[in-house]
């Protein structure tokens, strides 16, 4: 490295954002993820002994995936190459492999290839890495915010160990912020004749920690912006107020990806909260989706499905309310439509529950697909022509309206399914009344065993 290059690198480090400058250089500075890199953990031992296998680091933004890769780079004796899937292609991967082969042949040295945002690589790009991971030319470290089960090809995934990182706790964030405030070399702890330090209002401090949402990068960059936006007083102290901190943070970027895990996890949380009859949790998960920009019509579709699947005949009005919410959102749009969805969510959460319809139709699907598809019994066929009447269509059909109570005991299923009972109403809400009505008409019908 030339003198000019050294000076340029030094300037780049100085001008880098606080989050980049404060990136830990070793495990002593690394905060969080004790479950995978704590003292004595297998991954930490593998790193410290320079015997790292290929791994995938999966976790939310700001949890330390890239930081851990840099710690590995500073500790290991292996040759370290870092690429980002955002701007790298197959040609870059091939160059990395060529360098790895050269390191192995000339210096008997292993090469670690770190691929940030590996989920952004398509199948062909991941395929380009596969044989070199398999034969040991490179040790792969992939970092991703997306579920690797869906985003990393199975052949590559089978050759890597997946380590799941957790969002940092408030205590972790607080520790990281204090490190930045006290670090005189890379952080905000530098004191001069004109400046004596930084003081943060207690409410602003708590607000910063909470609104960082477990993301160290967000916390550090917001702290730096708030510090720069605050002028030193006569004593040289920068006193960061709540208003300044709120301005630095702006609106929190909600952790939600309409095409990723958060999408499926949160809609699952909403569905289960509704099923569990908890209106408060249901409203919360609804808000998490809508405030993050989820398609409201997607939410409406799920509520309509829930109305039939989990409420069903216990409250037939639930489907009406869910459909009305969908129409309201379609008609007035957002954000006005959020209250229509909220009304539907509360109605569904507080409605009596029954999955009898869901169970009944599941059994129907089984019989339709797994048993004989017998013809319609002659007595319930419609004799449209004389020929059909002569063939017995409609013969001996009993017209219910001619009988007392507009009901007559009749068999409407094919002979192979005679006596089969699919719908078994529960004892909640309107379905309790339906059950009593069916008992009055049919008595205690004996259910036939499912045909094999």
C-alpha positions as CSV (number, residue, x, y, z in Angstrom):
1,X,0.0,0.0,0.0
2,X,1.4,3.4,-1.0
3,X,1.5,6.5,1.3
4,X,-1.4,8.0,-0.7
5,X,-3.5,4.9,-0.4
6,X,-2.9,4.8,3.3
7,X,-3.9,8.4,3.7
8,X,-7.0,7.8,1.6
9,X,-8.0,4.8,3.6
10,X,-7.5,6.7,6.9
11,X,-9.7,9.6,5.6
12,X,-12.4,7.1,4.4
13,X,-12.5,5.5,7.9
14,X,-12.7,9.0,9.5
15,X,-15.6,10.1,7.2
16,X,-17.5,6.8,7.5
17,X,-20.8,6.7,9.4
18,X,-20.6,6.1,13.1
19,X,-22.0,2.6,12.7
20,X,-19.2,1.7,10.3
21,X,-16.5,3.3,12.5
22,X,-17.7,1.5,15.6
23,X,-17.8,-1.9,13.9
24,X,-16.3,-4.4,16.5
25,X,-12.8,-5.7,15.7
26,X,-12.9,-8.7,18.0
27,X,-15.2,-10.7,20.3
28,X,-14.4,-8.4,23.2
29,X,-16.1,-5.6,21.4
30,X,-18.9,-7.7,19.9
31,X,-22.3,-7.2,21.6
32,X,-25.2,-9.7,21.5
33,X,-25.8,-13.1,19.9
34,X,-24.4,-14.9,22.9
35,X,-26.4,-18.0,21.9
36,X,-24.1,-18.6,19.0
37,X,-20.8,-16.7,19.7
38,X,-20.8,-16.6,23.5
39,X,-17.8,-18.0,25.4
40,X,-17.5,-21.7,24.7
41,X,-20.0,-21.9,21.9
42,X,-19.2,-24.1,19.0
43,X,-19.2,-21.4,16.3
44,X,-16.8,-19.2,18.4
45,X,-14.4,-22.0,19.0
46,X,-14.4,-22.8,15.2
47,X,-13.6,-19.2,14.4
48,X,-10.9,-18.8,17.0
49,X,-9.3,-22.1,15.9
50,X,-9.5,-21.0,12.2
51,X,-11.5,-24.2,11.4
52,X,-14.7,-22.4,10.3
53,X,-17.1,-24.5,8.1
54,X,-19.3,-22.9,5.5
55,X,-22.1,-21.0,7.3
56,X,-25.2,-18.9,6.6
57,X,-25.9,-16.1,9.1
58,X,-29.7,-15.3,9.1
59,X,-31.1,-12.5,11.1
60,X,-32.9,-9.1,11.0
61,X,-31.1,-5.9,9.9
62,X,-28.6,-4.5,12.3
63,X,-28.3,-7.7,14.3
64,X,-24.6,-8.2,13.6
65,X,-24.3,-10.5,10.5
66,X,-21.8,-8.3,8.6
67,X,-20.1,-7.3,11.8
68,X,-19.5,-11.0,12.7
69,X,-18.0,-11.6,9.3
70,X,-15.6,-8.7,9.9
71,X,-14.7,-10.1,13.3
72,X,-13.9,-13.4,11.6
73,X,-11.8,-11.6,9.1
74,X,-9.8,-9.9,11.8
75,X,-9.3,-13.2,13.8
76,X,-8.8,-15.9,11.2
77,X,-5.5,-16.6,9.5
78,X,-7.5,-17.5,6.3
79,X,-7.5,-15.3,3.3
80,X,-10.7,-13.2,3.4
81,X,-12.7,-12.0,0.4
82,X,-15.9,-9.9,0.8
83,X,-18.5,-9.3,-1.9
84,X,-22.0,-7.9,-1.8
85,X,-24.7,-9.7,-3.8
86,X,-26.3,-6.3,-4.5
87,X,-23.6,-5.4,-7.0
88,X,-21.6,-8.6,-7.6
89,X,-22.1,-11.0,-10.4
90,X,-20.8,-14.4,-11.6
91,X,-17.6,-12.8,-12.9
92,X,-16.8,-11.5,-9.5
93,X,-17.4,-14.9,-8.0
94,X,-15.1,-16.5,-10.5
95,X,-12.4,-13.9,-9.7
96,X,-12.8,-14.8,-6.0
97,X,-12.5,-18.5,-6.7
98,X,-9.3,-17.9,-8.8
99,X,-7.8,-15.9,-5.9
100,X,-8.8,-18.8,-3.5
101,X,-7.1,-21.4,-5.8
102,X,-4.0,-19.2,-5.9
103,X,-3.9,-18.8,-2.1
104,X,-4.2,-22.6,-1.7
105,X,-1.6,-23.5,-4.3
106,X,1.1,-20.8,-3.4
107,X,0.6,-20.4,0.3
108,X,-1.5,-23.5,1.4
109,X,-4.0,-21.0,2.8
110,X,-7.7,-21.4,3.1
111,X,-10.0,-18.7,1.7
112,X,-13.2,-17.4,3.3
113,X,-15.7,-15.8,0.9
114,X,-18.2,-13.6,2.6
115,X,-21.3,-12.9,0.5
116,X,-23.5,-10.2,2.0
117,X,-27.2,-10.2,1.1
118,X,-26.8,-13.7,-0.4
119,X,-30.5,-14.0,-0.9
120,X,-30.2,-11.5,-3.8
121,X,-28.2,-14.0,-5.8
122,X,-30.3,-15.9,-8.3
123,X,-30.0,-19.7,-8.8
124,X,-27.3,-19.5,-11.5
125,X,-25.1,-17.2,-9.3
126,X,-25.5,-19.5,-6.3
127,X,-24.7,-22.5,-8.6
128,X,-21.4,-20.8,-9.5
129,X,-20.3,-21.0,-5.9
130,X,-21.5,-24.5,-5.2
131,X,-18.7,-26.7,-6.6
132,X,-16.0,-24.6,-4.9
133,X,-17.8,-24.8,-1.5
134,X,-18.2,-28.6,-2.0
135,X,-14.5,-29.2,-2.8
136,X,-13.2,-26.9,-0.1
137,X,-11.7,-24.3,-2.3
138,X,-13.6,-21.6,-0.4
139,X,-15.3,-21.4,3.0
140,X,-18.6,-19.6,2.5
141,X,-20.1,-17.1,4.9
142,X,-23.5,-15.9,3.6
143,X,-25.5,-13.2,5.3
144,X,-29.2,-12.8,4.7
145,X,-32.3,-11.2,6.3
146,X,-34.5,-13.7,4.5
147,X,-35.3,-17.3,5.4
148,X,-32.5,-19.3,3.8
149,X,-34.9,-22.3,3.4
150,X,-36.6,-20.2,0.6
151,X,-33.8,-18.0,-0.7
152,X,-30.7,-20.3,-0.8
153,X,-30.7,-23.2,-3.2
154,X,-31.0,-26.6,-1.4
155,X,-27.7,-28.0,-2.7
156,X,-25.8,-25.0,-1.3
157,X,-27.8,-24.9,1.9
158,X,-27.1,-28.6,2.6
159,X,-23.4,-27.8,2.6
160,X,-23.7,-24.9,5.1
161,X,-24.7,-24.6,8.7
162,X,-27.4,-22.0,9.4
163,X,-27.0,-19.8,12.4
164,X,-30.0,-17.6,13.3
165,X,-29.2,-14.2,14.8
166,X,-31.8,-12.5,17.0
167,X,-32.7,-8.8,17.0
168,X,-30.6,-7.0,19.6
169,X,-32.3,-6.3,23.0
170,X,-32.7,-2.8,24.4
171,X,-29.9,-3.6,26.8
172,X,-27.6,-4.6,23.9
173,X,-28.4,-1.3,22.1
174,X,-27.7,0.7,25.2
175,X,-24.3,-1.0,25.6
176,X,-23.4,-0.3,22.0
177,X,-24.5,3.4,22.3
178,X,-22.4,3.8,25.4
179,X,-19.4,2.3,23.7
180,X,-19.8,4.9,20.9
181,X,-20.2,7.8,23.3
182,X,-17.0,6.8,25.2
183,X,-14.8,5.7,22.3
184,X,-12.2,8.5,21.7
185,X,-10.7,6.8,18.7
186,X,-13.7,5.9,16.5
187,X,-16.7,7.1,18.4
188,X,-18.1,10.4,19.8
189,X,-15.9,10.5,22.9
190,X,-13.3,12.9,21.4
191,X,-13.0,16.0,23.5
192,X,-11.3,19.3,22.5
193,X,-10.8,22.7,23.9
194,X,-14.1,23.7,22.4
195,X,-16.1,20.6,23.2
196,X,-16.3,18.7,26.5
197,X,-18.7,15.9,25.6
198,X,-22.3,14.9,24.9
199,X,-25.2,14.9,27.2
200,X,-28.5,13.2,26.3
201,X,-31.9,13.9,27.9
202,X,-33.1,10.8,29.7
203,X,-36.4,10.7,27.7
204,X,-34.4,11.2,24.4
205,X,-32.1,8.3,25.4
206,X,-34.9,5.9,26.1
207,X,-36.7,7.0,22.9
208,X,-33.5,6.3,20.8
209,X,-33.2,2.8,22.3
210,X,-36.8,1.8,21.8
211,X,-37.2,3.3,18.3
212,X,-34.0,1.6,17.1
213,X,-36.1,-1.6,17.3
214,X,-33.1,-3.8,17.9
215,X,-31.1,-2.4,15.0
216,X,-27.6,-1.2,16.1
217,X,-27.0,0.5,12.8
218,X,-30.2,2.6,13.1
219,X,-29.3,3.5,16.8
220,X,-25.7,4.6,16.0
221,X,-26.5,6.6,12.9
222,X,-29.4,8.4,14.7
223,X,-27.2,9.2,17.6
224,X,-24.6,10.6,15.3
225,X,-27.1,12.8,13.4
226,X,-28.6,14.1,16.7
227,X,-25.1,14.9,17.9
228,X,-24.2,16.8,14.7
229,X,-27.5,18.7,14.9
230,X,-26.8,19.9,18.4
231,X,-24.6,22.9,18.8
232,X,-22.2,23.0,21.8
233,X,-23.2,25.4,24.7
234,X,-20.8,27.9,26.3
235,X,-19.2,25.1,28.3
236,X,-18.7,23.1,25.2
237,X,-21.3,20.4,25.9
238,X,-23.7,19.1,23.3
239,X,-27.0,18.6,25.1
240,X,-29.3,16.4,22.9
241,X,-33.0,17.0,23.6
242,X,-36.0,14.9,22.9
243,X,-37.1,17.1,20.0
244,X,-33.7,16.7,18.4
245,X,-33.7,12.9,18.8
246,X,-37.1,12.6,17.3
247,X,-36.0,14.7,14.4
248,X,-32.9,12.5,13.9
249,X,-34.9,9.3,14.0
250,X,-37.8,10.6,11.9
251,X,-40.4,7.8,11.4
252,X,-39.2,4.4,12.4
253,X,-38.7,2.0,9.4
254,X,-41.0,-0.8,10.4
255,X,-39.5,-4.3,10.2
256,X,-41.7,-5.8,7.5
257,X,-41.2,-7.2,4.0
258,X,-44.3,-7.9,2.0
259,X,-42.5,-10.7,0.2
260,X,-40.5,-12.1,3.1
261,X,-40.8,-13.9,6.4
262,X,-42.3,-10.9,8.2
263,X,-45.2,-11.0,5.8
264,X,-46.0,-14.6,6.6
265,X,-45.2,-14.5,10.3
266,X,-47.4,-11.5,11.0
267,X,-50.4,-12.7,9.0
268,X,-50.0,-16.0,10.9
269,X,-50.0,-14.0,14.2
270,X,-53.1,-12.1,13.1
271,X,-55.0,-15.3,12.2
272,X,-54.1,-17.1,15.4
273,X,-55.0,-14.0,17.5
274,X,-58.4,-13.9,15.9
275,X,-58.8,-17.6,16.4
276,X,-57.9,-17.1,20.0
277,X,-60.6,-14.4,20.4
278,X,-58.1,-11.7,21.4
279,X,-59.2,-8.4,19.9
280,X,-56.2,-6.4,21.2
281,X,-53.5,-8.7,19.8
282,X,-55.6,-8.9,16.5
283,X,-55.7,-5.1,16.2
284,X,-51.9,-4.9,16.9
285,X,-50.9,-7.3,14.2
286,X,-53.3,-5.7,11.8
287,X,-51.7,-2.3,12.5
288,X,-48.2,-3.8,12.1
289,X,-49.1,-4.8,8.6
290,X,-51.1,-1.8,7.5
291,X,-48.7,0.8,8.9
292,X,-45.8,-1.0,7.1
293,X,-47.6,-0.7,3.8
294,X,-49.2,-4.1,3.3
295,X,-51.9,-4.3,0.6
296,X,-55.1,-3.8,2.5
297,X,-57.0,-6.0,0.1
298,X,-54.7,-8.9,0.9
299,X,-55.6,-8.4,4.6
300,X,-59.3,-8.3,3.6
301,X,-59.0,-11.5,1.7
302,X,-57.5,-13.2,4.7
303,X,-60.3,-11.9,7.0
304,X,-62.9,-13.3,4.6
305,X,-61.3,-16.6,4.7
306,X,-61.1,-16.5,8.5
307,X,-64.8,-15.7,8.6
308,X,-65.7,-18.9,6.9
309,X,-62.9,-21.1,8.3
310,X,-62.9,-20.2,12.0
311,X,-66.3,-18.5,12.6
312,X,-68.4,-20.2,10.1
313,X,-72.0,-20.9,11.0
314,X,-71.4,-19.9,14.6
315,X,-72.0,-16.4,13.4
316,X,-72.9,-16.2,9.6
317,X,-72.9,-12.4,9.9
318,X,-69.1,-12.6,10.2
319,X,-68.8,-13.3,6.5
320,X,-71.1,-10.3,5.8
321,X,-68.9,-8.0,7.9
322,X,-65.7,-9.2,6.4
323,X,-67.1,-8.7,2.8
324,X,-68.3,-5.3,3.8
325,X,-64.8,-4.4,5.1
326,X,-63.4,-5.5,1.7
327,X,-65.9,-3.3,-0.1
328,X,-65.2,-0.4,2.1
329,X,-61.5,-0.6,1.5
330,X,-62.0,-0.9,-2.2
331,X,-64.4,2.0,-2.2
332,X,-62.7,4.6,0.0
333,X,-59.1,3.4,-0.1
334,X,-56.4,4.0,2.5
335,X,-55.8,5.3,5.1
336,X,-59.6,5.7,5.7
337,X,-60.2,2.1,5.0
338,X,-58.1,1.0,8.0
339,X,-61.0,1.5,10.4
340,X,-63.2,-0.8,8.3
341,X,-60.6,-3.5,8.6
342,X,-60.2,-2.8,12.3
343,X,-64.0,-3.2,12.7
344,X,-63.9,-6.5,10.9
345,X,-61.0,-7.7,13.0
346,X,-62.7,-6.9,16.3
347,X,-65.9,-8.5,15.1
348,X,-64.2,-11.7,14.1
349,X,-62.1,-11.8,17.2
350,X,-65.1,-11.5,19.5
351,X,-67.4,-13.7,17.4
352,X,-68.2,-17.3,18.6
353,X,-65.9,-19.7,16.8
354,X,-66.6,-22.9,14.9
355,X,-64.5,-24.8,12.3
356,X,-67.4,-27.2,11.5
357,X,-67.6,-25.9,8.0
358,X,-63.9,-26.2,7.4
359,X,-63.9,-29.8,8.8
360,X,-67.0,-30.7,6.8
361,X,-65.6,-29.4,3.5
362,X,-62.3,-31.1,4.1
363,X,-64.1,-34.4,4.5
364,X,-66.1,-33.7,1.3
365,X,-62.9,-33.1,-0.5
366,X,-61.5,-36.4,0.7
367,X,-64.6,-38.3,-0.4
368,X,-64.8,-36.6,-3.8
369,X,-61.1,-37.4,-4.5
370,X,-60.8,-40.8,-2.8
371,X,-64.1,-42.6,-3.3
372,X,-66.3,-43.6,-6.3
373,X,-67.9,-40.6,-8.1
374,X,-71.3,-42.4,-8.3
375,X,-74.0,-40.9,-10.5
376,X,-76.7,-38.8,-9.0
377,X,-79.5,-41.0,-7.6
378,X,-82.4,-41.2,-10.0
379,X,-85.1,-39.9,-7.6
380,X,-83.3,-36.5,-7.3
381,X,-82.6,-36.1,-11.0
382,X,-84.7,-33.6,-12.9
383,X,-86.9,-35.2,-15.5
384,X,-86.6,-32.5,-18.2
385,X,-87.8,-34.7,-21.1
386,X,-90.2,-37.6,-21.5
387,X,-87.4,-40.0,-22.2
388,X,-85.7,-39.0,-18.9
389,X,-89.0,-39.5,-17.1
390,X,-89.4,-43.0,-18.6
391,X,-85.9,-43.8,-17.4
392,X,-86.9,-43.1,-13.8
393,X,-85.6,-39.6,-13.4
394,X,-87.5,-38.0,-10.4
395,X,-89.4,-41.1,-9.6
396,X,-90.6,-41.4,-6.0
397,X,-89.1,-37.9,-5.2
398,X,-90.6,-36.5,-2.0
399,X,-91.3,-32.8,-2.3
400,X,-90.6,-31.4,1.3
401,X,-93.1,-28.6,1.1
402,X,-95.9,-31.2,0.9
403,X,-95.0,-32.5,4.4
404,X,-95.4,-31.1,7.8
405,X,-92.7,-28.6,8.8
406,X,-91.6,-28.6,5.1
407,X,-89.3,-31.6,5.9
408,X,-89.3,-35.2,4.9
409,X,-86.8,-37.9,5.7
410,X,-85.1,-38.6,2.4
411,X,-81.7,-39.8,1.2
412,X,-79.9,-37.4,-1.1
413,X,-76.3,-38.9,-1.1
414,X,-75.2,-41.6,-3.5
415,X,-75.7,-45.2,-2.2
416,X,-72.0,-45.6,-1.5
417,X,-72.1,-42.7,0.9
418,X,-75.5,-43.3,2.4
419,X,-75.8,-41.9,5.9
420,X,-72.5,-40.0,5.7
421,X,-72.5,-36.9,7.9
422,X,-70.1,-34.1,7.0
423,X,-71.4,-31.1,8.8
424,X,-71.4,-31.5,12.6
425,X,-72.4,-28.1,14.1
426,X,-70.9,-27.0,17.3
427,X,-72.6,-25.5,20.4
428,X,-71.5,-21.9,20.0
429,X,-73.6,-18.9,18.8
430,X,-76.0,-19.4,15.9
431,X,-74.6,-22.9,15.3
432,X,-76.2,-24.1,18.5
433,X,-79.6,-23.2,17.0
434,X,-78.7,-25.0,13.7
435,X,-77.7,-28.1,15.7
436,X,-81.0,-28.2,17.4
437,X,-82.9,-27.8,14.1
438,X,-80.9,-30.6,12.5
439,X,-81.6,-32.9,15.5
440,X,-85.3,-32.1,15.2
441,X,-85.2,-33.1,11.5
442,X,-82.8,-35.9,11.4
443,X,-82.5,-37.2,14.9
444,X,-79.1,-38.4,16.0
445,X,-77.8,-39.6,12.6
446,X,-75.2,-42.3,12.7
447,X,-72.1,-41.5,10.8
448,X,-70.8,-44.1,8.3
449,X,-67.2,-44.9,8.3
450,X,-65.3,-43.2,5.5
451,X,-65.0,-45.6,2.5
452,X,-61.4,-46.6,2.0
